[in-house]
Amino acid sequence: MKNIKIIYLAGGCFWGTEGYFKRIKGIKKTLVGYANGISDETNYESVARTDHAETVKIYYDFSRISLTEILLHYFRIIDPKSINRQ
């Protein structure tokens, strides 16, 4: 995939974050998952106990959208001072 880069973003609920980014031109693909917990595995029911953050893996075409633009979108939808992994 030429011109494709990847960034992982945690922004609270991954379904909302993924839905937002899917609508932006230059975003090619998104996947949801969990990151940075205290165990190797987690799921929706145990995420609070495993301390993982809900995360979106974003594939983007850097010839159509810059990392700066992606981060500007990101900071529109999250509160960087939130204690819940945003």
Phi and psi restraints in degrees (range 20) as a CNS / XPLOR table:
assign (resid 1 and name C) (resid 2 and name N)
       (resid 2 and name CA) (resid 2 and name C) 1.0 -68.5 20.0 2
assign (resid 2 and name N) (resid 2 and name CA)
       (resid 2 and name C) (resid 3 and name N) 1.0 141.0 20.0 2
assign (resid 2 and name C) (resid 3 and name N)
       (resid 3 and name CA) (resid 3 and name C) 1.0 67.0 20.0 2
assign (resid 3 and name N) (resid 3 and name CA)
       (resid 3 and name C) (resid 4 and name N) 1.0 15.6 20.0 2
assign (resid 3 and name C) (resid 4 and name N)
       (resid 4 and name CA) (resid 4 and name C) 1.0 -100.5 20.0 2
assign (resid 4 and name N) (resid 4 and name CA)
       (resid 4 and name C) (resid 5 and name N) 1.0 131.3 20.0 2
assign (resid 4 and name C) (resid 5 and name N)
       (resid 5 and name CA) (resid 5 and name C) 1.0 -124.2 20.0 2
assign (resid 5 and name N) (resid 5 and name CA)
       (resid 5 and name C) (resid 6 and name N) 1.0 167.6 20.0 2
assign (resid 5 and name C) (resid 6 and name N)
       (resid 6 and name CA) (resid 6 and name C) 1.0 -127.9 20.0 2
assign (resid 6 and name N) (resid 6 and name CA)
       (resid 6 and name C) (resid 7 and name N) 1.0 140.7 20.0 2
assign (resid 6 and name C) (resid 7 and name N)
       (resid 7 and name CA) (resid 7 and name C) 1.0 -137.8 20.0 2
assign (resid 7 and name N) (resid 7 and name CA)
       (resid 7 and name C) (resid 8 and name N) 1.0 145.9 20.0 2
assign (resid 7 and name C) (resid 8 and name N)
       (resid 8 and name CA) (resid 8 and name C) 1.0 -107.3 20.0 2
assign (resid 8 and name N) (resid 8 and name CA)
       (resid 8 and name C) (resid 9 and name N) 1.0 129.5 20.0 2
assign (resid 8 and name C) (resid 9 and name N)
       (resid 9 and name CA) (resid 9 and name C) 1.0 -130.4 20.0 2
assign (resid 9 and name N) (resid 9 and name CA)
       (resid 9 and name C) (resid 10 and name N) 1.0 132.8 20.0 2
assign (resid 9 and name C) (resid 10 and name N)
       (resid 10 and name CA) (resid 10 and name C) 1.0 -106.5 20.0 2
assign (resid 10 and name N) (resid 10 and name CA)
       (resid 10 and name C) (resid 11 and name N) 1.0 124.5 20.0 2
assign (resid 10 and name C) (resid 11 and name N)
       (resid 11 and name CA) (resid 11 and name C) 1.0 -142.1 20.0 2
assign (resid 11 and name N) (resid 11 and name CA)
       (resid 11 and name C) (resid 12 and name N) 1.0 49.0 20.0 2
assign (resid 11 and name C) (resid 12 and name N)
       (resid 12 and name CA) (resid 12 and name C) 1.0 80.6 20.0 2
assign (resid 12 and name N) (resid 12 and name CA)
       (resid 12 and name C) (resid 13 and name N) 1.0 -132.2 20.0 2
assign (resid 12 and name C) (resid 13 and name N)
       (resid 13 and name CA) (resid 13 and name C) 1.0 -64.7 20.0 2
assign (resid 13 and name N) (resid 13 and name CA)
       (resid 13 and name C) (resid 14 and name N) 1.0 121.6 20.0 2
assign (resid 13 and name C) (resid 14 and name N)
       (resid 14 and name CA) (resid 14 and name C) 1.0 -68.9 20.0 2
assign (resid 14 and name N) (resid 14 and name CA)
       (resid 14 and name C) (resid 15 and name N) 1.0 -24.6 20.0 2
assign (resid 14 and name C) (resid 15 and name N)
       (resid 15 and name CA) (resid 15 and name C) 1.0 -66.8 20.0 2
assign (resid 15 and name N) (resid 15 and name CA)
       (resid 15 and name C) (resid 16 and name N) 1.0 -41.5 20.0 2
assign (resid 15 and name C) (resid 16 and name N)
       (resid 16 and name CA) (resid 16 and name C) 1.0 -67.2 20.0 2
assign (resid 16 and name N) (resid 16 and name CA)
       (resid 16 and name C) (resid 17 and name N) 1.0 -43.8 20.0 2
assign (resid 16 and name C) (resid 17 and name N)
       (resid 17 and name CA) (resid 17 and name C) 1.0 -63.3 20.0 2
assign (resid 17 and name N) (resid 17 and name CA)
       (resid 17 and name C) (resid 18 and name N) 1.0 -44.5 20.0 2
assign (resid 17 and name C) (resid 18 and name N)
       (resid 18 and name CA) (resid 18 and name C) 1.0 -62.5 20.0 2
assign (resid 18 and name N) (resid 18 and name CA)
       (resid 18 and name C) (resid 19 and name N) 1.0 -45.3 20.0 2
assign (resid 18 and name C) (resid 19 and name N)
       (resid 19 and name CA) (resid 19 and name C) 1.0 -59.3 20.0 2
assign (resid 19 and name N) (resid 19 and name CA)
       (resid 19 and name C) (resid 20 and name N) 1.0 -39.8 20.0 2
assign (resid 19 and name C) (resid 20 and name N)
       (resid 20 and name CA) (resid 20 and name C) 1.0 -63.6 20.0 2
assign (resid 20 and name N) (resid 20 and name CA)
       (resid 20 and name C) (resid 21 and name N) 1.0 -50.0 20.0 2
assign (resid 20 and name C) (resid 21 and name N)
       (resid 21 and name CA) (resid 21 and name C) 1.0 -71.5 20.0 2
assign (resid 21 and name N) (resid 21 and name CA)
       (resid 21 and name C) (resid 22 and name N) 1.0 -28.0 20.0 2
assign (resid 21 and name C) (resid 22 and name N)
       (resid 22 and name CA) (resid 22 and name C) 1.0 -61.4 20.0 2
assign (resid 22 and name N) (resid 22 and name CA)
       (resid 22 and name C) (resid 23 and name N) 1.0 -23.2 20.0 2
assign (resid 22 and name C) (resid 23 and name N)
       (resid 23 and name CA) (resid 23 and name C) 1.0 -88.8 20.0 2
assign (resid 23 and name N) (resid 23 and name CA)
       (resid 23 and name C) (resid 24 and name N) 1.0 -2.2 20.0 2
assign (resid 23 and name C) (resid 24 and name N)
       (resid 24 and name CA) (resid 24 and name C) 1.0 -94.4 20.0 2
assign (resid 24 and name N) (resid 24 and name CA)
       (resid 24 and name C) (resid 25 and name N) 1.0 131.8 20.0 2
assign (resid 24 and name C) (resid 25 and name N)
       (resid 25 and name CA) (resid 25 and name C) 1.0 -63.2 20.0 2
assign (resid 25 and name N) (resid 25 and name CA)
       (resid 25 and name C) (resid 26 and name N) 1.0 134.1 20.0 2
assign (resid 25 and name C) (resid 26 and name N)
       (resid 26 and name CA) (resid 26 and name C) 1.0 101.9 20.0 2
assign (resid 26 and name N) (resid 26 and name CA)
       (resid 26 and name C) (resid 27 and name N) 1.0 -17.3 20.0 2
assign (resid 26 and name C) (resid 27 and name N)
       (resid 27 and name CA) (resid 27 and name C) 1.0 -83.2 20.0 2
assign (resid 27 and name N) (resid 27 and name CA)
       (resid 27 and name C) (resid 28 and name N) 1.0 120.6 20.0 2
assign (resid 27 and name C) (resid 28 and name N)
       (resid 28 and name CA) (resid 28 and name C) 1.0 -95.1 20.0 2
assign (resid 28 and name N) (resid 28 and name CA)
       (resid 28 and name C) (resid 29 and name N) 1.0 -33.5 20.0 2
assign (resid 28 and name C) (resid 29 and name N)
       (resid 29 and name CA) (resid 29 and name C) 1.0 -161.6 20.0 2
assign (resid 29 and name N) (resid 29 and name CA)
       (resid 29 and name C) (resid 30 and name N) 1.0 148.5 20.0 2
assign (resid 29 and name C) (resid 30 and name N)
       (resid 30 and name CA) (resid 30 and name C) 1.0 -135.0 20.0 2
assign (resid 30 and name N) (resid 30 and name CA)
       (resid 30 and name C) (resid 31 and name N) 1.0 149.4 20.0 2
assign (resid 30 and name C) (resid 31 and name N)
       (resid 31 and name CA) (resid 31 and name C) 1.0 -137.3 20.0 2
assign (resid 31 and name N) (resid 31 and name CA)
       (resid 31 and name C) (resid 32 and name N) 1.0 145.4 20.0 2
assign (resid 31 and name C) (resid 32 and name N)
       (resid 32 and name CA) (resid 32 and name C) 1.0 -108.2 20.0 2
assign (resid 32 and name N) (resid 32 and name CA)
       (resid 32 and name C) (resid 33 and name N) 1.0 153.6 20.0 2
assign (resid 32 and name C) (resid 33 and name N)
       (resid 33 and name CA) (resid 33 and name C) 1.0 -175.7 20.0 2
assign (resid 33 and name N) (resid 33 and name CA)
       (resid 33 and name C) (resid 34 and name N) 1.0 -161.5 20.0 2
assign (resid 33 and name C) (resid 34 and name N)
       (resid 34 and name CA) (resid 34 and name C) 1.0 -126.0 20.0 2
assign (resid 34 and name N) (resid 34 and name CA)
       (resid 34 and name C) (resid 35 and name N) 1.0 148.9 20.0 2
assign (resid 34 and name C) (resid 35 and name N)
       (resid 35 and name CA) (resid 35 and name C) 1.0 -141.7 20.0 2
assign (resid 35 and name N) (resid 35 and name CA)
       (resid 35 and name C) (resid 36 and name N) 1.0 153.4 20.0 2
assign (resid 35 and name C) (resid 36 and name N)
       (resid 36 and name CA) (resid 36 and name C) 1.0 60.5 20.0 2
assign (resid 36 and name N) (resid 36 and name CA)
       (resid 36 and name C) (resid 37 and name N) 1.0 38.6 20.0 2
assign (resid 36 and name C) (resid 37 and name N)
       (resid 37 and name CA) (resid 37 and name C) 1.0 -94.0 20.0 2
assign (resid 37 and name N) (resid 37 and name CA)
       (resid 37 and name C) (resid 38 and name N) 1.0 -174.5 20.0 2
assign (resid 37 and name C) (resid 38 and name N)
       (resid 38 and name CA) (resid 38 and name C) 1.0 -93.0 20.0 2
assign (resid 38 and name N) (resid 38 and name CA)
       (resid 38 and name C) (resid 39 and name N) 1.0 1.9 20.0 2
assign (resid 38 and name C) (resid 39 and name N)
       (resid 39 and name CA) (resid 39 and name C) 1.0 -134.3 20.0 2
assign (resid 39 and name N) (resid 39 and name CA)
       (resid 39 and name C) (resid 40 and name N) 1.0 170.5 20.0 2
assign (resid 39 and name C) (resid 40 and name N)
       (resid 40 and name CA) (resid 40 and name C) 1.0 -80.1 20.0 2
assign (resid 40 and name N) (resid 40 and name CA)
       (resid 40 and name C) (resid 41 and name N) 1.0 -20.8 20.0 2
assign (resid 40 and name C) (resid 41 and name N)
       (resid 41 and name CA) (resid 41 and name C) 1.0 -134.9 20.0 2
assign (resid 41 and name N) (resid 41 and name CA)
       (resid 41 and name C) (resid 42 and name N) 1.0 151.7 20.0 2
assign (resid 41 and name C) (resid 42 and name N)
       (resid 42 and name CA) (resid 42 and name C) 1.0 -157.2 20.0 2
assign (resid 42 and name N) (resid 42 and name CA)
       (resid 42 and name C) (resid 43 and name N) 1.0 175.6 20.0 2
assign (resid 42 and name C) (resid 43 and name N)
       (resid 43 and name CA) (resid 43 and name C) 1.0 -154.1 20.0 2
assign (resid 43 and name N) (resid 43 and name CA)
       (resid 43 and name C) (resid 44 and name N) 1.0 -179.1 20.0 2
assign (resid 43 and name C) (resid 44 and name N)
       (resid 44 and name CA) (resid 44 and name C) 1.0 -58.4 20.0 2
assign (resid 44 and name N) (resid 44 and name CA)
       (resid 44 and name C) (resid 45 and name N) 1.0 -36.7 20.0 2
assign (resid 44 and name C) (resid 45 and name N)
       (resid 45 and name CA) (resid 45 and name C) 1.0 -75.7 20.0 2
assign (resid 45 and name N) (resid 45 and name CA)
       (resid 45 and name C) (resid 46 and name N) 1.0 -27.9 20.0 2
assign (resid 45 and name C) (resid 46 and name N)
       (resid 46 and name CA) (resid 46 and name C) 1.0 -109.5 20.0 2
assign (resid 46 and name N) (resid 46 and name CA)
       (resid 46 and name C) (resid 47 and name N) 1.0 3.9 20.0 2
assign (resid 46 and name C) (resid 47 and name N)
       (resid 47 and name CA) (resid 47 and name C) 1.0 -60.1 20.0 2
assign (resid 47 and name N) (resid 47 and name CA)
       (resid 47 and name C) (resid 48 and name N) 1.0 -33.6 20.0 2
assign (resid 47 and name C) (resid 48 and name N)
       (resid 48 and name CA) (resid 48 and name C) 1.0 -66.0 20.0 2
assign (resid 48 and name N) (resid 48 and name CA)
       (resid 48 and name C) (resid 49 and name N) 1.0 -36.1 20.0 2
assign (resid 48 and name C) (resid 49 and name N)
       (resid 49 and name CA) (resid 49 and name C) 1.0 -77.8 20.0 2
assign (resid 49 and name N) (resid 49 and name CA)
       (resid 49 and name C) (resid 50 and name N) 1.0 -28.8 20.0 2
assign (resid 49 and name C) (resid 50 and name N)
       (resid 50 and name CA) (resid 50 and name C) 1.0 -93.3 20.0 2
assign (resid 50 and name N) (resid 50 and name CA)
       (resid 50 and name C) (resid 51 and name N) 1.0 -5.4 20.0 2
assign (resid 50 and name C) (resid 51 and name N)
       (resid 51 and name CA) (resid 51 and name C) 1.0 63.6 20.0 2
assign (resid 51 and name N) (resid 51 and name CA)
       (resid 51 and name C) (resid 52 and name N) 1.0 27.8 20.0 2
assign (resid 51 and name C) (resid 52 and name N)
       (resid 52 and name CA) (resid 52 and name C) 1.0 -81.1 20.0 2
assign (resid 52 and name N) (resid 52 and name CA)
       (resid 52 and name C) (resid 53 and name N) 1.0 158.6 20.0 2
assign (resid 52 and name C) (resid 53 and name N)
       (resid 53 and name CA) (resid 53 and name C) 1.0 -104.4 20.0 2
assign (resid 53 and name N) (resid 53 and name CA)
       (resid 53 and name C) (resid 54 and name N) 1.0 136.2 20.0 2
assign (resid 53 and name C) (resid 54 and name N)
       (resid 54 and name CA) (resid 54 and name C) 1.0 -70.4 20.0 2
assign (resid 54 and name N) (resid 54 and name CA)
       (resid 54 and name C) (resid 55 and name N) 1.0 127.7 20.0 2
assign (resid 54 and name C) (resid 55 and name N)
       (resid 55 and name CA) (resid 55 and name C) 1.0 -132.8 20.0 2
assign (resid 55 and name N) (resid 55 and name CA)
       (resid 55 and name C) (resid 56 and name N) 1.0 147.4 20.0 2
assign (resid 55 and name C) (resid 56 and name N)
       (resid 56 and name CA) (resid 56 and name C) 1.0 -115.2 20.0 2
assign (resid 56 and name N) (resid 56 and name CA)
       (resid 56 and name C) (resid 57 and name N) 1.0 128.5 20.0 2
assign (resid 56 and name C) (resid 57 and name N)
       (resid 57 and name CA) (resid 57 and name C) 1.0 -93.1 20.0 2
assign (resid 57 and name N) (resid 57 and name CA)
       (resid 57 and name C) (resid 58 and name N) 1.0 120.8 20.0 2
assign (resid 57 and name C) (resid 58 and name N)
       (resid 58 and name CA) (resid 58 and name C) 1.0 -115.7 20.0 2
assign (resid 58 and name N) (resid 58 and name CA)
       (resid 58 and name C) (resid 59 and name N) 1.0 123.4 20.0 2
assign (resid 58 and name C) (resid 59 and name N)
       (resid 59 and name CA) (resid 59 and name C) 1.0 -97.4 20.0 2
assign (resid 59 and name N) (resid 59 and name CA)
       (resid 59 and name C) (resid 60 and name N) 1.0 124.6 20.0 2
assign (resid 59 and name C) (resid 60 and name N)
       (resid 60 and name CA) (resid 60 and name C) 1.0 -133.8 20.0 2
assign (resid 60 and name N) (resid 60 and name CA)
       (resid 60 and name C) (resid 61 and name N) 1.0 150.4 20.0 2
assign (resid 60 and name C) (resid 61 and name N)
       (resid 61 and name CA) (resid 61 and name C) 1.0 -89.1 20.0 2
assign (resid 61 and name N) (resid 61 and name CA)
       (resid 61 and name C) (resid 62 and name N) 1.0 105.2 20.0 2
assign (resid 61 and name C) (resid 62 and name N)
       (resid 62 and name CA) (resid 62 and name C) 1.0 -71.5 20.0 2
assign (resid 62 and name N) (resid 62 and name CA)
       (resid 62 and name C) (resid 63 and name N) 1.0 -7.1 20.0 2
assign (resid 62 and name C) (resid 63 and name N)
       (resid 63 and name CA) (resid 63 and name C) 1.0 -83.7 20.0 2
assign (resid 63 and name N) (resid 63 and name CA)
       (resid 63 and name C) (resid 64 and name N) 1.0 -11.5 20.0 2
assign (resid 63 and name C) (resid 64 and name N)
       (resid 64 and name CA) (resid 64 and name C) 1.0 -112.6 20.0 2
assign (resid 64 and name N) (resid 64 and name CA)
       (resid 64 and name C) (resid 65 and name N) 1.0 -27.4 20.0 2
assign (resid 64 and name C) (resid 65 and name N)
       (resid 65 and name CA) (resid 65 and name C) 1.0 -147.1 20.0 2
assign (resid 65 and name N) (resid 65 and name CA)
       (resid 65 and name C) (resid 66 and name N) 1.0 135.5 20.0 2
assign (resid 65 and name C) (resid 66 and name N)
       (resid 66 and name CA) (resid 66 and name C) 1.0 -88.8 20.0 2
assign (resid 66 and name N) (resid 66 and name CA)
       (resid 66 and name C) (resid 67 and name N) 1.0 161.9 20.0 2
assign (resid 66 and name C) (resid 67 and name N)
       (resid 67 and name CA) (resid 67 and name C) 1.0 -60.9 20.0 2
assign (resid 67 and name N) (resid 67 and name CA)
       (resid 67 and name C) (resid 68 and name N) 1.0 -38.6 20.0 2
assign (resid 67 and name C) (resid 68 and name N)
       (resid 68 and name CA) (resid 68 and name C) 1.0 -58.1 20.0 2
assign (resid 68 and name N) (resid 68 and name CA)
       (resid 68 and name C) (resid 69 and name N) 1.0 -44.6 20.0 2
assign (resid 68 and name C) (resid 69 and name N)
       (resid 69 and name CA) (resid 69 and name C) 1.0 -62.7 20.0 2
assign (resid 69 and name N) (resid 69 and name CA)
       (resid 69 and name C) (resid 70 and name N) 1.0 -41.9 20.0 2
assign (resid 69 and name C) (resid 70 and name N)
       (resid 70 and name CA) (resid 70 and name C) 1.0 -61.1 20.0 2
assign (resid 70 and name N) (resid 70 and name CA)
       (resid 70 and name C) (resid 71 and name N) 1.0 -45.6 20.0 2
assign (resid 70 and name C) (resid 71 and name N)
       (resid 71 and name CA) (resid 71 and name C) 1.0 -67.4 20.0 2
assign (resid 71 and name N) (resid 71 and name CA)
       (resid 71 and name C) (resid 72 and name N) 1.0 -33.6 20.0 2
assign (resid 71 and name C) (resid 72 and name N)
       (resid 72 and name CA) (resid 72 and name C) 1.0 -63.2 20.0 2
assign (resid 72 and name N) (resid 72 and name CA)
       (resid 72 and name C) (resid 73 and name N) 1.0 -41.8 20.0 2
assign (resid 72 and name C) (resid 73 and name N)
       (resid 73 and name CA) (resid 73 and name C) 1.0 -61.3 20.0 2
assign (resid 73 and name N) (resid 73 and name CA)
       (resid 73 and name C) (resid 74 and name N) 1.0 -45.7 20.0 2
assign (resid 73 and name C) (resid 74 and name N)
       (resid 74 and name CA) (resid 74 and name C) 1.0 -57.2 20.0 2
assign (resid 74 and name N) (resid 74 and name CA)
       (resid 74 and name C) (resid 75 and name N) 1.0 -47.5 20.0 2
assign (resid 74 and name C) (resid 75 and name N)
       (resid 75 and name CA) (resid 75 and name C) 1.0 -73.8 20.0 2
assign (resid 75 and name N) (resid 75 and name CA)
       (resid 75 and name C) (resid 76 and name N) 1.0 -9.4 20.0 2
assign (resid 75 and name C) (resid 76 and name N)
       (resid 76 and name CA) (resid 76 and name C) 1.0 -76.0 20.0 2
assign (resid 76 and name N) (resid 76 and name CA)
       (resid 76 and name C) (resid 77 and name N) 1.0 -25.8 20.0 2
assign (resid 76 and name C) (resid 77 and name N)
       (resid 77 and name CA) (resid 77 and name C) 1.0 -110.4 20.0 2
assign (resid 77 and name N) (resid 77 and name CA)
       (resid 77 and name C) (resid 78 and name N) 1.0 -4.6 20.0 2
assign (resid 77 and name C) (resid 78 and name N)
       (resid 78 and name CA) (resid 78 and name C) 1.0 -123.1 20.0 2
assign (resid 78 and name N) (resid 78 and name CA)
       (resid 78 and name C) (resid 79 and name N) 1.0 164.4 20.0 2
assign (resid 78 and name C) (resid 79 and name N)
       (resid 79 and name CA) (resid 79 and name C) 1.0 -111.6 20.0 2
assign (resid 79 and name N) (resid 79 and name CA)
       (resid 79 and name C) (resid 80 and name N) 1.0 106.2 20.0 2
assign (resid 79 and name C) (resid 80 and name N)
       (resid 80 and name CA) (resid 80 and name C) 1.0 -65.2 20.0 2
assign (resid 80 and name N) (resid 80 and name CA)
       (resid 80 and name C) (resid 81 and name N) 1.0 -10.8 20.0 2
assign (resid 80 and name C) (resid 81 and name N)
       (resid 81 and name CA) (resid 81 and name C) 1.0 -97.3 20.0 2
assign (resid 81 and name N) (resid 81 and name CA)
       (resid 81 and name C) (resid 82 and name N) 1.0 0.2 20.0 2
assign (resid 81 and name C) (resid 82 and name N)
       (resid 82 and name CA) (resid 82 and name C) 1.0 -66.7 20.0 2
assign (resid 82 and name N) (resid 82 and name CA)
       (resid 82 and name C) (resid 83 and name N) 1.0 144.6 20.0 2
assign (resid 82 and name C) (resid 83 and name N)
       (resid 83 and name CA) (resid 83 and name C) 1.0 -87.9 20.0 2
assign (resid 83 and name N) (resid 83 and name CA)
       (resid 83 and name C) (resid 84 and name N) 1.0 -0.7 20.0 2
assign (resid 83 and name C) (resid 84 and name N)
       (resid 84 and name CA) (resid 84 and name C) 1.0 -103.0 20.0 2
assign (resid 84 and name N) (resid 84 and name CA)
       (resid 84 and name C) (resid 85 and name N) 1.0 41.5 20.0 2
assign (resid 84 and name C) (resid 85 and name N)
       (resid 85 and name CA) (resid 85 and name C) 1.0 75.4 20.0 2
assign (resid 85 and name N) (resid 85 and name CA)
       (resid 85 and name C) (resid 86 and name N) 1.0 17.1 20.0 2
